[in-house]
Amino acid sequence: MTNLLNEKAIKEAAYFIWKNAGCPANTSLQDWNAAIQQLTAASNNSKKSSSKTSSCKTVSLKKTSSKSKAKKAK
């Protein structure tokens, strides 16, 4: 199922690349490859940002828990 969704995303991205280029003839392979590159880059960027976000959440949770301990100690 994942492969079908990926193929659908590639088809859609390739279509928009072709459309934005002015619908040139005989560029389907180039458009397809450009779509794969764009989707791969977008996927890699989202993975990087989600790992940064999770580490920030961990830090903020640690700060919150230390404040809670300080309140309890008083």
C-alpha angles and dihedrals in degrees: 000000000000091000091055091051091048091049090049091051091049092049092050094047092046090051092053092046089052092045093048090050090059099263097284119190123252098012100113095113093048091046091049092050092046089051091052090050093049094048092046091051092047091049092050091049093051091050091051094048093047091053090050091049094051093052090050090052090052091053093048091048090053091051091049093049093050090052089051090052091050091052091050092050092057 
